[in-house]
Amino acid sequence: MSGTRLSGGDALRIAAVVLIWGSNFVVMKLGLKGLSPFVMGALRFVVAALPVLALVKPPPGLPTRFLLGYGLAQGLGQFGLLFLGLQLGMTAGMASVVMQTQAFFTLLLAAPVLGERALPRQWAGLVVALGGLLLIACAHGEGPGEMTLIGFLLTLGAALMWALSNLVGRLANRVCDYEPFNFIVWTSLVPIVPFFALALWQQGPAAVGAQLAGIDGRGAGAVLYLGLLATLLAYSLWTRLLKRHAAGKVVPWSLLVPVVGLWAAAAAFDERPSAMQWAGTAGVLLGLLVNQGLIKAPRRVAATDR
């Protein structure tokens, strides 16, 4: 099936995933207005796991350490750091850009962990994206609506944890040909207790209980969006695309996620990136294009072609 063309249904699936994941960061910001990062993290995975847990089986033959490793890296690590970063001043639009650096962290870690060697164009893309990240980092500020440095660093840490979860998933696939949807449901169980434990440690039982008892429509809507749409629906659609087509045909479409993220943040919060942030965003996206091989160096003209 890897050689098939993208159908109209595939195009709709891609559009749905890009819109859901691109708007994801605005929804997180809205949810954090009434919920703490750790409480929202716990509720996200409660919604993603418990309603469908009885309908799916744990991956047969897959050691528990992979479920625990993925759940801690992707659930607790990635979203714990991202939610903290958003609460501490990371703007929704810039978060959608910085999170895409998970591709480069995965590239850096794949060689020592998986024994995979990167291509020269992938290293070139990494260098270009690093320049873009430096521009974004230098454009931080402490004024209203500005991206803070701590928010940027926490979001960068979240991208690193996303990359670690990618590696755990790849290693797990070498052990067992698991069903991805079942895998994500069962790994969503892992961060629930740690998230609640961190919330109780940080805020105390009374404050956590008050948040749960007083959750409003905005908070409930954010949790449902993050758990059902951003986790279960979007992941399922994306997995189906990757099963039908080669990764190189599908993955580059994820470059549209920060485009939607920047637009959604501007519409929802009137976020307006600075000139330096726009330049840094262009650098990150250009690095991703080079990394994916969508931008290539000009072919040297041979003497016989003249």
C-alpha positions, 0 to 999 in steps of 0.5 A: 500500500505504500505506493498508493496515491493520496485519496480524497479521504486521505486528504481529509484525514491530513487536514483534520490532523493538521487542524486538530494539532495546530489548534491544540496549543490554543486549547491548552492555553485556555484550559490552563486558565482554570486548571494547573498544568499537572491537574490538566495533564492527569485529566487529559490522560484519564479521558484518553485512556479510561473510556476506551480501555475495556475495548482494547487489549494490551499489546501482546508480547510487549514488555511492560518497560516499553509501556512505562517508558513511553507513557512517562516520556510522552505523557508525563515528560512531554506534556508536563513540561509543555503545560508548565511552559505555557503557564509560565509564559510560552506563547501558543504560536511559538510553542507550535513551532518549537515543538517541531524540533522533536524531529531534530532531537530524534535525529541526534539520539537515533544514532547512539540509541538505535544505531541509525546514521543520519544523512548529510542533508539531515545534519544540514537541516539541523544546523539551519533549524538551530539558527532559527531556534537561537533567534526565537530564544533571543526574542524573549521578553517579560512583558504582557503577551511576550514569550518568556525564556523559561517558557521557551526552555520548558517547551524545548524540554518537552520537544526532547521528551517527545523525541525520547518517546519516539525512540521508545516506540521504535525500540518497542516495534523491534520487539513486537509488532504492536497495534498503535491505537492500543499502545497509545491507550495503554500508555495513557494510563501511565502518567495519570497517577504521577500527574495527580501525585505532582499536583498534590505535592505542588498544590495540596489536596484542598487546591486539587479538590477545588479544581476538580469540583469547580471545573467549568465548561472551558476547562472541561472542553479543553480536557475533552479536546485534548484527550479525545481529539488531539490524542485518540482521534488525531493519533488514529487518523495519523497512524492509518495514514502511515499504514497506507502510505510511505512515511516520506509521503505523509510526514512532511504534511506535519509542517503545516501544524505550526502554520495553523498554530500561529494563525490560531494563536493570533485569532484567539489571543491576538499574538503577534510574533516579533520580526526576530521570531518570524525569522526564527520560525522561518529558520526552523521550518526551512530546517525541517524542509531540508531535513525531509529532503523537500529542499535539495541542493542544486544539481551540478551541471555536467559537461555533457549537459552544456 
